[in-house]
Each structure stands twice: as C-alpha cells, then as structure tokens.
Amino acid sequence: MLLKSFKTAVVVLLQFLVVACSTSKQASKTKTDNTLDKPLNTNNSIMWQISGNNLSQPSYLFGTIHAIPAKDYFLGKNVEKKLKSVDQLVLEMDLDKVNLAKLSQLSLLPNDVSIFDFVSQENYNKALTFAVDSLGVNEYTFENAYAKMKPFYLEQMVMMSMIGNDKMMYEDELMHIVKDKHIPILGLETLDEQLGLIDSIPLQEQYDAFIESIVHYDKQLKQYNDLVEAYKEQNLDKLLKMFDLEYGNDNAAYKSILIDQRNANWLDKITTLISDKSSFIAVGAGHLPGKNGLIALLKSKGYTVEPIALK
C-alpha cells in the first residue's frame, strides 16, 4: 500500500516545482552567525542545531510537513533568523534540474496500460463520483485526463482535498525568505530519483491505496488531522509512532525504501554540505526521528545535534 505518511511527504510535488523552477540560484551575500543557541531541554522541536566535529560554523536541520492548512501554519522568528544567516538552503529535491515537460510525461500511464487494468468498473465509478462531487472535476476531464495519470497523481487529488484550498507550503515560504538574501537553494536528490521511488511501488498497490483513500476518506482525513496536530506540537516521538503505525510490519520494506534508504543516501551529501558552508536543511519531519533518522545518523558521525527553539 502507498501509505499516507509518504503521500503527505510528496503531495505538493507538482505545485512546489512550479515555484521552485522560478527561483534562481545566486551567490550568497550573507555572513554566517557562528553563535550557538542554548539547546532545549526537550526533544519536542522540528529545528535542530548541528555543530562540533570540526565544523567552523553551525548548520540547521528543519522538519517540514510540506503542505498544511493555512490556519495551522507556523514558523517562528528564530527560523527566519537562521535562514537569513546561513550560506545555503538545502531542500529534498535538486530544484535547478527539474524539467516540467518531462514531469508531465512521466505522470502518464504507459500507452498500453489503462486504469481498468487495475480497478473494477465499480471502483472507477467511485473515483469518478469523488472527483465530481468533492473536487469539482467534470466527468469529461476525469475520463480524458485524470484517468490516464499514474495513481500517485490521483492520490494528490485526495490529499489536497484533505488539506483544503486555503493552504501554505513550507518549502515555498522558506524559499521566499531566502530569495531577497540571494542565498543559493540546493537539493539532496533529483526529480528522477524521487519519481523513481514512487515508480518502485507496483501500480496495483498504488491504485488499491487510491481507492482505499476514497472509500475510507473520513478515516484518512482524521489521520491527516492527527498528523497535523502532532506536527504543531513538534512532537517527533509521536510523529515517529504514527509513521510506524502507518507502515506496519507488512510494509516495512516501503519504509526502508522511502524513509531509511533516502536518509542513508542523504547523509554523505549533508555532511559534505555542512563541512563547506553553513546550511539550513529542510526535509519532511518524518526523516528526523528514529534510529535511522537524520538526527541519529548525524550523531553517529560525531556531530552534536541539539533541539533549539523556533521563536
């Protein structure tokens, strides 16, 4: 099953890329503040300070939820302060190499494949009814556009309906903050790498998850709202438990691919980046906690990683 915790992590891909591609990379004109913050006496924080291990300047690890209802959005003055003090903003994706035309092509099912290879007529009708009644998509558009897209993009319809029309995107806001400071924006992975992870999940399982999201929409919505509340509390332990519950024993392989493997892939890139320049690294909050999370992995490399206040 394509689990909701991962869907949340990539749900704003298309919307985010349009903004990202318009953001230019310019030479940094800021001076890094080398002063370390006093660490919090709790692990309930989505911003962590990275120091030690011969670093000449601190860097920061920030957990996002990517998209969130506007009424629930928060950031904090200290986040803005750190963003404006670093030499580079590092996001999950390498934004400078995004090809929107290629992305559009990759979103489509292969020519010899139809949605009816994976879903029954009954379930297709459920999807069509949901799109028309809940999303305002007309029947013609669904049949001639949405039905020809891979289920990951159909999942985005469901997730965006949960978030609502009045939403904020964290990466968008972070980029706006650094834009006027001419701070470069880098990525930990490419578009091909991220989409490759999605394509590694069998289409049948993706379609099954899409139909389940519609049939059990109220349950999915409650789970998403619980996730937002845990994020607002900055409770990484609670978020980790929610992610573990979402994946469960039957889907441990997907957690390994979508979370643990990506963290391992990112680790060397992150250590190289922070050894060279002070960096503000913003990734999905699910990548921070746990024994295979970025916090633990950075500590295992000898860094001091401490929670700091957002305000």
N, C-alpha and C positions, 0 to 999 in steps of 0.2 A: 504493500500500500504506500502511495505517496503521502507522507504524513504532514499534518498541518503545521508542525513546527518548521519543517523545511519550506512549505508553501509560503509561510509568513516571511521566511528569510529571503525569498526571491520574488515575492509577489509584485514588487514595484519595478521590476526589471525594465519593461518597455518604457514606462513613464520616466523613469530615472535616466535612461540612456539619452533621451531627447535633450534633457537638461545638461547631462554630463558632456555631451558632444559639443555643446556651445561654450564650454568652459576652457579657456586657453591656459596653457602651462607657461608661466613666466618665471624669470629668475627671482629668487627670494630677496626681499629688501628689508627683512626684519632682523632683529637681534634677539637671540635666544636668552630667556631669563633662566639663569642657572640655579636659582633658589628653589630648594625642595620644599614642598608643602608638608605640614605636620600630618602624618597618616591618621586616619580614623581608627577608633578602637572597635570597629565593626566591619565585617566584610560586605555589608549592605551598601554597595556603591557600584555604579556602572562605569566609573572612571578610576583608572589605576595608574600610578606613577612608576616609571621604570628607571632605575638608577643602579649605581655600583658596576662591578665587573669592568672597571677601567673606562666607563663612559665619562666623557668630559662634560656632558650636558644631559639632562633628563629628557625622556620621551614619555608618551602617554598612550594608554590603551583604553578605548571607549567602546562600550557595548550599545548598539542601536537596536531598535525594533523595526527599522526601515520605514514602515508607514504606520501611522497612528491617527485616530480621530483627533481633530484639532482641539477639542475640549480637553483632551488628555495629554497634549503635548507639553513637554517641559525641557529645559536645557540647563540653565544656570549660568551666572556671571563668570564663575571660575572656568567653566568650559570655554566660553568665549575668550577669556584671558589666555588660556593655554593655547587655543587655536591660533591666536594672533602672535604668540611668542615663538612658535616653532618654525622650522625651516621648510617643512613639507607636510601635507595632509595625505594620508595613505588610506585608501578605501579598498573594498574587496576586489573590485574589478579594475583592470587596466583601461581607463576611460579613453585614452588617446588612440586606442586601436579598435574602437567599435565601428563596425560597418553596418549601418541601419538597413541597407538594402539586403545584405547577407542575413541579418537577423530576421527580416521579414520572410525571406525564402526558407530559412531553417525552421520557421514556425509552422510550415505547412506539412501535412501528411505526404508521404511518397505518392506518386501518381497512381500506383497500382494498389493503393490501400484506401479503404473507406471507413468511416466511423461505424458502419454496420458490420464490419469485420470484428468489432469488439463489443458492441452494445446491441441489445434487442430493440425491436421497434417500440416496445413499451417503455424502455428506459430512454430511448431517443425522444419520445413524446414528453417524458418528464423533464428532460433537459430543455426542450423547446418551450414548454409551458413556463418553466422557471425563467428562461431568458426573456420571454414576452411579458410575463406578469410582474417579475421582480426587478428586471433590469431595463425594461423599456426597449428591448431589441425586437424589431419586427421579424415576422416569420421568414420573409424573403432573405433578409440579411443573415439570419442564423443559418438557414439552409445553404446559402451560397458563399458564406464567408466563415462563420464560426465552426460549422460542422466539418470544414476542411482543414481546420487547425489542429495541431497536436493537443492532447488533453491538458498539458501543462498550462497552455494559454487559456483554455476553458476554465481551469481552476482559478485563474486570476480573476475571471468574472465573478466567481463566487466570493473570493476573498475580498475583492474591492467592494462588493455589496455589504460585507460584514463591517468593513472599516467606515463606509459611508462616503458621501460626496464631499463633505467638509473634512478634509484630512491634511495632515502635514507629513512630509517626507524628510527624515533626519539627514540623509546624505545631501539633499537639496539645500537644507538650511546650513549645514556645515560648509558646503561649497560657497554659498553666498557670503558667509562670514570671512572666508579667506580670500575671496576674489579681489576685494579692494586692496588687500595687502600684497597682492601679486605673489602669493605663496603657491608653489607648484602642487599639483594633485597627481598622485601616483596610484597604481593598483597592485594588488597581490596576485591576481590571476587575470587571464584574458577572457574575452567573451566565449571563445571556443572551448576553453577549459570549463567554464561554468555551465554552458549548454551541454557539454559532453557529460557532465554529471547527471543532468536531467535525462539525457538520452540513454544513460546506462540502466535506467529503470524501465522494465518492459512496458510497452504501450497498454497491454491488457490491465496491468496493475494500476497504471495511471488512470485509465478510463473507469475502472472499478472505484477508485478513490473519488473521482469526479462525481459519479452517480451517487456514491455514499454521501458526499457533501451536500447534495441536493435533497436526498431523501431524509437525511438527519440534520437538516440545516439548523434547526433550533439548538440542537446539542453542540454542533460545531460553533455556532455563534457564542454560546455560553463559554465554551473552552477558549475561544479567542478573547472574550472579555476578561476571563480569569487570567489569561496570559498578560493582557494589558495591565491589569491591577498589580500583578507580581512585578512587572517591569517598573511601574510607577513607584513601587515600594523599594526598587533597586535590590530586590532580594534574589541574589544569584543562586542560593541554595534551593529556593522554591522553584525558580526557573529550571534548574537542572533536573529536579524531580519531575516537573511537568514534561520536559523533553524526554526523559527516560520512560515515563508512562506512555507518551505518545508512540515511542518506538517499540518498547516491549521486547520480549525475548524473540518473538517471531520476526522482528525487523531489525535485529541488532546489526546485520550486515549493512543496511542502509545508513544507520547512524555512523558506522565505521567509515563509509564512503563519503557521506555528506558533511559530517562534522569532524570526526577524528582524523581522517586522512587529509582533509583540507588543512586542518591545524598543523599537522606534521609538515605538509608541503609549504605552508606559510612561514614556519619557524625560521628557517635559514634566511629567507628573504627579509624577515623582520629584523633579525639580529644584524644583518648586513646594513640595512637602512639606518638603524638607530646608532650603529657604530660610526657612521659617517655624518649623519645630521640629526638634529632633534626632530622627532616625528610625532604627529598626532595620528594614531592608528585607530580607525573606526570600522568595526565589523559587527555582525549580528551578535547580540548578547549571548546567544547560545554557544558561541565559540569561546567564551571566557572561563566558565567554571568547570570543575571536574578534574579527574586525574589526567585526562588527555586534553584539557582545556589550555588555552594560551597562557593563562596565569601560571599554572603548574609547569608548563613546558619552559617558559622563560625562567622561572625559578630554578629549574633543573639545569639550566645553562649557566647558573651563577649570578643572575641578576637579582636585584632587590625589587620586588613588585609589591606596591602598597596601595590600599584604597585611599582615595582623597575625596574631599567634598566637592560637590558641583557648584555650590553657592559661594 
